[in-house]
Amino acid sequence: MKHQLTGIIVSDKMKNTLVVKVERIKKDPKYKRRFKLHKKYKAHYEEGEYKVGDKVVIEETRPISKDKCWRVIKKL
């Protein structure tokens, strides 16, 4: 099984590319405080009705361009 992440679309201005923001919660080892981290991934898609704000699942794939090695699987 390939590596999958769930995130929210923050940009759809590029052709065949979506920018997906993935958030995760990390716990500080000393103070035991939890905080959010986020990272933006560029994901490839061929067709589909995806808009900014949609929640999607992305999957790791072979490199498609210089900084794009994820593809959109489905909308949640």
MIDOSE-1310 file (N, C-alpha, C; in nm, 2 decimals, decimal comma, always signed):
residues 76
mkhq	+0,08/-0,12/+0,00/+0,00/+0,00/+0,00/+0,09/+0,12/+0,00; +0,05/+0,22/-0,08/+0,13/+0,34/-0,09/+0,09/+0,44/+0,02; +0,18/+0,54/+0,05/+0,16/+0,63/+0,15/+0,04/+0,73/+0,11; -0,06/+0,74/+0,20/-0,17/+0,83/+0,17/-0,18/+0,94/+0,28
ltgi	-0,23/+1,06/+0,24/-0,25/+1,16/+0,34/-0,39/+1,23/+0,31; -0,44/+1,29/+0,41/-0,57/+1,36/+0,39/-0,55/+1,51/+0,42; -0,60/+1,59/+0,33/-0,58/+1,74/+0,35/-0,69/+1,82/+0,28; -0,67/+1,95/+0,29/-0,77/+2,04/+0,23/-0,70/+2,12/+0,12
ivsd	-0,78/+2,14/+0,01/-0,72/+2,21/-0,11/-0,72/+2,36/-0,08; -0,60/+2,42/-0,10/-0,58/+2,56/-0,07/-0,56/+2,64/-0,20; -0,53/+2,57/-0,31/-0,52/+2,64/-0,44/-0,54/+2,55/-0,56; -0,61/+2,60/-0,66/-0,64/+2,52/-0,78/-0,61/+2,60/-0,91
kmkn	-0,51/+2,69/-0,90/-0,49/+2,78/-1,01/-0,40/+2,73/-1,12; -0,33/+2,62/-1,09/-0,24/+2,56/-1,19/-0,31/+2,46/-1,27; -0,26/+2,43/-1,39/-0,32/+2,33/-1,48/-0,28/+2,19/-1,43; -0,38/+2,10/-1,41/-0,36/+1,97/-1,36/-0,29/+1,95/-1,23
tlvv	-0,29/+2,06/-1,14/-0,22/+2,06/-1,02/-0,31/+2,12/-0,91; -0,31/+2,06/-0,79/-0,38/+2,12/-0,68/-0,28/+2,13/-0,57; -0,29/+2,24/-0,48/-0,20/+2,25/-0,36/-0,29/+2,21/-0,25; -0,24/+2,10/-0,17/-0,32/+2,04/-0,06/-0,24/+2,07/+0,07
kver	-0,31/+2,12/+0,17/-0,25/+2,15/+0,30/-0,29/+2,03/+0,39; -0,18/+1,97/+0,44/-0,20/+1,85/+0,53/-0,16/+1,90/+0,67; -0,25/+1,88/+0,77/-0,22/+1,92/+0,91/-0,20/+1,80/+0,99; -0,11/+1,80/+1,09/-0,09/+1,70/+1,19/-0,07/+1,76/+1,32
ikkd	-0,10/+1,68/+1,43/-0,08/+1,73/+1,56/+0,04/+1,66/+1,62; +0,12/+1,74/+1,68/+0,25/+1,69/+1,75/+0,24/+1,73/+1,89; +0,31/+1,65/+1,98/+0,31/+1,67/+2,12/+0,45/+1,71/+2,16; +0,46/+1,82/+2,24/+0,59/+1,86/+2,28/+0,64/+1,77/+2,39
pkyk	+0,77/+1,71/+2,38/+0,81/+1,61/+2,47/+0,83/+1,66/+2,62; +0,87/+1,79/+2,63/+0,90/+1,84/+2,76/+0,77/+1,89/+2,83; +0,70/+1,98/+2,76/+0,58/+2,05/+2,82/+0,45/+1,98/+2,80; +0,45/+1,87/+2,72/+0,33/+1,79/+2,70/+0,21/+1,87/+2,63
rrfk	+0,25/+1,98/+2,57/+0,15/+2,06/+2,50/+0,14/+2,01/+2,35; +0,01/+2,00/+2,30/-0,01/+1,96/+2,17/-0,02/+2,08/+2,08; +0,03/+2,08/+1,96/+0,02/+2,19/+1,86/+0,01/+2,13/+1,72; -0,04/+2,22/+1,63/-0,06/+2,18/+1,49/+0,05/+2,22/+1,41
lhkk	+0,09/+2,13/+1,31/+0,19/+2,16/+1,21/+0,12/+2,14/+1,08; +0,16/+2,21/+0,98/+0,10/+2,18/+0,84/+0,21/+2,19/+0,74; +0,18/+2,12/+0,63/+0,27/+2,12/+0,51/+0,19/+2,12/+0,39; +0,24/+2,19/+0,28/+0,16/+2,19/+0,16/+0,23/+2,10/+0,06
ykah	+0,15/+2,02/-0,01/+0,19/+1,93/-0,11/+0,12/+1,97/-0,25; +0,20/+1,96/-0,36/+0,14/+1,97/-0,49/+0,10/+1,83/-0,54; -0,03/+1,82/-0,58/-0,08/+1,69/-0,62/-0,14/+1,70/-0,76; -0,12/+1,60/-0,83/-0,16/+1,59/-0,97/-0,31/+1,54/-0,98
yeeg	-0,38/+1,59/-1,07/-0,52/+1,54/-1,10/-0,55/+1,55/-1,25; -0,61/+1,46/-1,31/-0,65/+1,46/-1,45/-0,78/+1,54/-1,47; -0,89/+1,49/-1,41/-1,02/+1,55/-1,42/-1,09/+1,54/-1,29; -1,20/+1,60/-1,28/-1,27/+1,60/-1,15/-1,31/+1,74/-1,11
eykv	-1,41/+1,74/-1,03/-1,46/+1,87/-0,98/-1,40/+1,90/-0,84; -1,29/+1,96/-0,84/-1,22/+1,99/-0,71/-1,22/+2,14/-0,70; -1,26/+2,19/-0,58/-1,26/+2,34/-0,55/-1,18/+2,36/-0,43; -1,14/+2,49/-0,41/-1,07/+2,53/-0,29/-1,16/+2,50/-0,17
gdkv	-1,11/+2,44/-0,06/-1,18/+2,40/+0,05/-1,23/+2,26/+0,06; -1,22/+2,18/-0,05/-1,26/+2,04/-0,05/-1,16/+1,96/+0,03; -1,21/+1,86/+0,10/-1,12/+1,76/+0,17/-1,09/+1,65/+0,07; -0,96/+1,62/+0,05/-0,93/+1,51/-0,04/-0,82/+1,42/+0,02
viee	-0,81/+1,30/-0,05/-0,70/+1,20/-0,01/-0,60/+1,21/-0,12; -0,47/+1,22/-0,09/-0,37/+1,22/-0,19/-0,28/+1,09/-0,16; -0,22/+1,04/-0,27/-0,13/+0,92/-0,26/+0,00/+0,95/-0,33; +0,11/+0,89/-0,27/+0,24/+0,91/-0,32/+0,25/+0,83/-0,45
trpi	+0,33/+0,89/-0,55/+0,34/+0,82/-0,67/+0,48/+0,86/-0,73; +0,51/+0,81/-0,85/+0,64/+0,85/-0,91/+0,65/+1,00/-0,93; +0,77/+1,05/-0,95/+0,78/+1,19/-0,97/+0,72/+1,23/-1,11; +0,63/+1,33/-1,10/+0,56/+1,37/-1,22/+0,62/+1,50/-1,28
skdk	+0,67/+1,58/-1,19/+0,75/+1,70/-1,23/+0,85/+1,73/-1,12; +0,92/+1,85/-1,12/+1,02/+1,88/-1,03/+0,98/+1,87/-0,88; +0,86/+1,92/-0,85/+0,82/+1,91/-0,71/+0,68/+1,86/-0,69; +0,64/+1,77/-0,78/+0,51/+1,70/-0,78/+0,52/+1,55/-0,78
cwrv	+0,50/+1,49/-0,67/+0,51/+1,34/-0,66/+0,39/+1,28/-0,58; +0,28/+1,35/-0,59/+0,15/+1,31/-0,52/+0,04/+1,32/-0,62; -0,06/+1,24/-0,61/-0,18/+1,25/-0,70/-0,30/+1,24/-0,61; -0,41/+1,30/-0,66/-0,54/+1,30/-0,59/-0,61/+1,18/-0,62
ikkl	-0,66/+1,11/-0,51/-0,73/+0,98/-0,53/-0,88/+1,01/-0,53; -0,93/+1,07/-0,42/-1,08/+1,09/-0,41/-1,11/+1,21/-0,32; -1,23/+1,25/-0,33/-1,28/+1,36/-0,25/-1,36/+1,30/-0,13; -1,34/+1,36/-0,01/-1,42/+1,31/+0,10/-1,54/+1,39/+0,13
